[in-house]
Amino acid sequence: MEKDSKKLPLFFLGDRLEFPPVEAANEDGLLAVGGDLSPERLLLAYKSGIFPWFNEDNLILWWSPNPRMVLFPNKIKISKSMRKVIRTEQFNLTQNTCFEKVLDNCAKVQRKGQDGTWITPKMKLAYLDLFEKGFAKSFEVWEGNNLVGGLYGIDLGHVFCGESMFSTVPNASKFAFIKLTQELEQEKYRLIDCQVHTKHLESLGAEQISREDFMNILQG
């Protein structure tokens, strides 16, 4: 999926708080363009199986890919090396103690095939607003007193929409993801939405399911 796909959809959002049906997305998963980043629109998007992803110099792009990359919490894969890292207690995990710092670090990550960051200043403000309202969460990984990894996402109560993660030392983001998954399994969450395929996520147990199956779980 290309973030700046030239295959634009027919749907250009205005001020009305609405989205077209996800089945209208093009083959890249691009569904709509425009609108705003208000908390109301963002929550409607996530609850509808849609997420924003765009460069700072682009219009807001809204996506709903098919297939969808997800992780069922009970299918997390923990390698022998990661089990050893967990046992050594090298890292400590906290929740929601420095959401903005996690955002800032995620925005700095250099990602293959991307120019710049999609966590633009406007996007950052939007997620901070959702955090203040209790819908966005962060998981922070500490090595001593140093923040060395973490992730954040949107919590829908039965589905956690993972947005981004970072690591400044080996295994820190994996540690955050594994701990998140274990907690969500205990709380009976249905799945973690990972959005699009990466080999890293696949190595941790994530898999691709059809958009239809994803929507049935999301709205079930």
C-alpha positions in Angstrom: 0.0 0.0 0.0 1.4 3.4 -1.0 0.7 6.3 1.3 0.6 8.8 -1.6 -1.2 6.6 -4.1 -2.2 8.4 -7.3 -5.3 6.3 -7.6 -7.5 8.8 -5.9 -11.0 7.7 -4.8 -14.2 9.4 -5.8 -15.0 10.4 -2.2 -13.9 13.9 -1.1 -15.0 14.7 2.4 -16.5 18.0 3.4 -17.7 19.2 6.8 -20.3 16.5 7.3 -19.3 13.9 9.8 -19.5 10.8 7.5 -17.5 8.3 5.5 -18.3 6.2 2.5 -18.6 2.4 3.0 -15.3 0.7 3.3 -16.1 -1.4 0.3 -15.7 1.7 -1.8 -11.9 1.8 -1.2 -9.6 1.4 -4.2 -7.3 -1.6 -4.6 -4.6 0.1 -2.5 -7.1 0.6 0.3 -7.5 4.4 -0.2 -11.1 5.3 0.6 -11.5 9.1 1.0 -9.7 12.4 0.9 -10.2 15.6 3.0 -12.3 16.2 6.0 -10.6 17.1 9.3 -8.9 15.5 12.3 -11.5 16.3 14.9 -11.8 13.8 17.7 -15.3 13.0 16.5 -14.2 12.2 13.0 -11.2 10.2 14.1 -13.3 8.1 16.5 -15.9 7.6 13.8 -13.1 6.5 11.4 -11.6 3.9 13.8 -15.0 2.5 14.7 -15.7 2.2 11.0 -12.5 0.4 10.1 -10.8 3.4 8.6 -7.6 5.2 9.6 -5.7 8.4 8.5 -2.3 8.2 6.9 -0.7 11.0 4.9 2.3 13.2 4.5 2.5 16.7 5.9 2.1 18.3 2.4 -0.8 16.1 1.4 -4.5 16.3 1.9 -5.8 14.0 4.7 -6.0 10.5 3.3 -8.3 7.8 4.8 -7.7 4.1 4.3 -9.4 0.8 4.7 -7.2 -1.9 3.2 -8.2 -5.4 2.2 -6.7 -7.6 3.5 -6.2 -6.3 7.0 -3.2 -7.1 9.2 -4.3 -8.0 12.7 -3.1 -9.9 15.8 -5.3 -12.1 17.8 -3.9 -11.7 21.4 -3.8 -15.5 22.0 -1.6 -15.9 18.9 1.3 -13.8 20.0 4.7 -15.4 19.1 7.4 -14.9 21.7 10.8 -16.1 20.5 13.3 -17.8 22.9 15.5 -14.7 22.8 12.6 -12.5 23.7 11.6 -14.8 26.6 15.1 -14.5 27.9 14.9 -10.6 27.6 11.7 -10.7 29.6 13.1 -12.9 32.3 16.2 -10.7 32.7 14.0 -7.8 33.7 16.1 -5.5 31.5 13.0 -3.4 30.8 10.1 -1.9 32.8 6.7 -1.1 31.3 4.4 1.8 32.2 1.2 3.0 30.7 0.1 6.6 29.8 2.9 8.3 31.8 4.5 10.2 28.8 2.1 9.9 25.8 3.5 12.9 24.1 7.1 11.7 24.4 6.1 8.4 22.8 4.4 10.3 19.9 7.5 12.4 19.4 9.8 9.4 19.3 7.5 7.5 16.9 7.5 10.6 14.6 11.3 10.5 14.4 11.5 6.9 13.3 12.9 6.5 9.7 10.7 4.0 7.9 11.6 2.3 4.6 9.8 3.7 1.6 8.5 6.8 3.5 9.7 10.4 3.1 9.3 12.2 6.4 6.6 11.3 8.9 2.9 10.8 8.8 2.7 12.0 12.5 2.5 15.6 11.4 2.0 18.5 13.9 -1.8 18.4 13.2 -1.9 14.7 13.6 0.0 14.9 16.9 -2.4 17.5 18.3 -5.3 15.3 17.3 -3.9 12.2 19.1 -3.1 14.3 22.1 -6.8 15.4 22.2 -7.9 11.8 22.0 -5.5 10.9 24.8 -7.0 13.7 27.0 -10.4 12.2 26.3 -9.3 8.7 27.3 -9.4 7.0 23.8 -5.7 7.0 23.0 -3.2 5.0 25.1 0.6 4.7 25.3 2.8 1.9 26.6 6.3 3.0 27.6 9.4 0.9 27.9 12.2 2.0 30.3 15.7 0.9 30.8 16.5 2.3 34.1 15.4 5.9 34.0 15.7 6.1 30.2 12.7 5.9 27.8 13.9 3.4 25.2 10.8 2.2 23.4 7.0 2.3 23.3 3.9 2.3 21.3 0.5 4.1 21.1 -2.9 3.5 19.7 -6.6 3.9 19.9 -8.6 1.9 22.4 -12.1 0.9 21.3 -12.8 -1.3 24.2 -12.7 -4.7 22.4 -10.2 -3.8 19.7 -7.0 -1.9 20.1 -5.9 0.0 17.0 -2.1 0.1 17.1 -0.7 3.2 15.4 3.1 3.3 15.8 6.0 2.1 17.9 9.6 3.0 18.4 12.7 1.6 19.9 16.1 3.2 20.6 17.7 -0.1 21.9 17.2 -3.6 20.6 13.9 -5.4 21.5 12.3 -2.5 23.3 9.4 -2.1 20.9 8.9 -5.9 20.8 8.8 -5.9 24.6 6.1 -3.2 24.5 4.1 -5.1 21.9 4.2 -8.4 23.8 3.2 -6.8 27.1 0.4 -5.0 25.4 -0.9 -8.2 23.8 -0.7 -10.1 27.1 -2.7 -7.4 28.9 -5.3 -7.2 26.1 -5.7 -11.0 26.2 -6.4 -10.9 29.9 -9.0 -8.2 29.3 -10.7 -10.2 26.6 -10.0 -7.9 23.7 -10.8 -9.5 20.3 -7.8 -8.3 18.4 -5.1 -5.7 17.8 -5.5 -3.9 14.5 -2.1 -3.6 12.9 -3.5 -2.1 9.7 -0.9 -3.2 7.0 1.5 -6.1 6.6 5.1 -5.9 7.8 7.5 -8.8 8.3 8.2 -7.5 11.8 4.5 -7.8 12.8 4.2 -11.2 11.1 7.2 -12.5 13.1 5.2 -11.6 16.2 2.1 -13.6 15.1 0.1 -11.0 13.2 -1.8 -12.3 10.2 -3.9 -10.9 7.3 -7.6 -11.4 7.3 -10.2 -10.1 4.9 -11.7 -6.7 5.4 -15.1 -8.4 5.8 -13.9 -10.5 8.6 -12.2 -7.6 10.2 -15.4 -5.5 10.0 -17.5 -8.3 11.5 -15.2 -8.4 14.5 -15.0 -4.6 14.8 -18.7 -4.1 14.7 -19.7 -7.3 16.4 
